[in-house]
Amino acid sequence: MSDLSALADRLGGVRAEIAQAARDASRDPDDITLIVVTKFHPASLVRSLYELGVRNVGENRHQEASDKARETADLEMTWHFIGQLQSNKARAALEYADVIHSIDRESLVSALERAWIDRQGSDPRPPVDAFIQINLTDDPGRGGINPHELEAFTTRVLQTQSLNLQGVMAVAPLNEDPAQAFERIARASATVTSLKPDARFISAGMSQDFREAISIGATHLRIGTAITGNRPVAG
């Protein structure tokens, strides 16, 4: 079996599981966006995914995302940045990221706002689609906003010109039932939609827990190895 055939089989299998999980939750599978995470894989994999009909890809490392987006600039892909973004990389991230899933602190919001405003004179762009990342753990060192701070932080994001708030994002803790953890992101989503009703999207669910994420209303799934296969060793 060729690499492309194996990739097509894995992609087809995951799409079928997504559709079944959506039906089990009385949801329309077409309301769910599949983002294929290509971490550590070469740009050639992005081209193969495009050939198979994928139009949304995700990366969680800035330099890797920047390089791959540049190498595949001829493709009509939507690039999702899903990792922790350093504030000093905000300007560079606006060069390739169509969606940023990890808005999680005031300094990043301010950096993105300054960078976006600065470029409007020479290279105007629309606001970048953004998700507020929620910390579902008790560890303040983990990425994401504490749910108790969410309302104030959402208000800050809504004051910007640069960010088009789409909803919330989270990663389920490894030591907890994902269904239980995702209930908290559903509550966080309700907080955000009380302030911006159309920011109803939920970015949650990865290879091991996307079924549970679908059951609580996830609209954007970030799936890597279940589709791409084992990752190459990082360079």
N, C-alpha and C positions, 0 to 999 in steps of 0.2 A: 504494500500500500504506500502511495506517495505521501510526502509530508502534507501536501495540500489536501489530499483525500482524508488523511487522519484528522487534520484541522477541521475540515468540513463535517466530519462525523461527530467530533466533540461539540462543535458549535451547534449542529442540528440537535444533538441530544440535550444540551442545556436549553435551547429555545423550546424544545418540547416540554421539558420539566417546568420551565417558567409558565408556559401556557396552561399546563395542568394545575400548577399551584394557584394561578390566577382564577381558573374556573372553580377550584375548590373553595376559594375565598369569595366567590360570586363577583369576580371582577373581570373586566375586559382585558385580555392579554395585550391588546394594542395600546393600552394606557401605560404600559411599562417600557421604559427605555433601558436597553442593555448596553452598558459601557464595558468594552473589553479592555482589561488592564494588561499592557504589554511590557511591564517592568522587566528589565534585563534582556529582553528579546530585541533583535535587530529591526531596523526600519523595514527590512524585506518582509517581516511578518505583518506589519501594518498594510503593506501592499497586498499580501495574500488575503487578509481579512477584508480589505476593500473589494477584492475580486469576489468574495463570498457574500457581499451585501452589507457588511458592517460599516456604519458611518459614524459611530461614537467610540472613541478610544480614550483611555486614561493612563496617566503616569503620576507617580508620586515623588519623583526626583527631578528637580528643576533642570539641571543640565541635560539629562537624558531626554526630557520632554522637549526642550528647546531644539536639541540636535535632530530628533526624529521628526518633529514638525517641519523643520527646515528641509530635511531630506525628502519629505513626502508632500511638499507644498503644492505639487500639481494635482493632488487628490482633494476632493471635496469632503474632508473629514472635519468633524467637530472634536476639538481637543479639550479634554477635561483634566484639570490639575487637581489631584485628590490627596496630595501629601501636605506636610507642614511647609508653609512658604515663609522664608525669611523676609523680613521687611525690606532688607537691602536688595532683594531680588524682585521686588514688586514691579519696577519699571520694565525689567526684562521679561517677566511673566506676561505682561500685557501684549507682548509681541506675538505670542502664539496661543495663549489660553483663551478659548471661547467661554469656558465655564471654570470657576474656581470653587471647589467644594469645601475648602478648609478655612473659611473666614472665622477667626477665633480670638482676635484680640484687637484692642484699640490701635496699637502701633501699626498693625498691618492695614487696617482700614484707612488710617491717615496716609500711609505710604502709597497705597493704591490710588487714593484720591489725588494726592499731589502729582503722581506720575501721569495719571489720566488727564488731569487739567493741563499739565505742561505740554502734552503732545497734541492738544486740540488745535493749536495754531498751525503746526506743520503736517500732522498726520492724524486728522480727526477720526475717532472711532466711536461706535455706540458704547453705552455702558456694558460692562462685562457681567454676564449672568453669574450669580453667586449664591452659595449655600452657607448658612451659619453652622459651623461644626459644634456639636454638643458633646461634652465630656460625660460619658455614662458611668464613670468610675468615681471612687472617692479620692483618687490620686490627683492632686492639683498639677503635678508635673506632666500629665498626659495632655495631648492636644484637645482643644475644645473649650467651650464656654460652660461654666457651672450653670445648671438650669435655673438657679436662683437669681442669676444675673442676666438671664436671657431677655427679659422684657426691656431693660435699659439698653442692652447691647443692640437689640433689634431696632430700637428707636434711633440709635446712633447710625446704624447702617442705612436706615431709611432717609437720613439727612444728607447722604452723599449724592453726588452727581454721577459717580463712576460705577456704582454697583447696582445692578438690577436684581433685587432679592427674589430668589426662586423658592426658598424653603429652608429645610434643615438637613443636616447630614450627621451620621454617627457610625462608629465602629463598635460592635458588640464586644464586651470584655470576654477574654478567653475562659475565665473561670466561672462563667455564669450562663444559665440557660438563655440562649439568644432571644427566645420568645418573650421572656420576662424583661430583658434589657430593652427590647424594641418597644415595649409598651411605654417606656419612658420617653422615647423619641416621638411617639405618637402624641403624648401630652405636650411635649415641646412644640410640636407642629401646631397644636391648637393655640398655644400662646402666640406664635408668630402670626397665624392667620387672623387672630383677633386684632392685630395691628395692621396687617396687610392681607386682606382676604384672598388675593390671587397668589400669594406665596405659599401654595398648598403642596408643593412637591417635597418628597422625602427621599433622600439619598441614603440607602441602607441596604445591607445584604451583600455578601461576598460568596465565594465558591462554596463554603461550608454551611452558610446560613441564609441563603437567599429565599428559601421557601418560607422560613419564619418571617422574614422581612416583608414578603408579599402579603402574608396574612394580616399584618398590621397596617397595610396601606402604602408600602414603599413604591415609589414611582420610578426610581433610578437605581439599578443594580450595578455594582462594580465587581465584575467577575474576571478573574485572571486564569489561574492554573487549570481550572475545570475545562477551559476552552483552549488555552495556549499550550498546555502540557507543562512539564517541569521546566522551571526557569534555568537558563544557563547560569553558571557561576558569575557573580558580579565582577566586572573588571575594575 
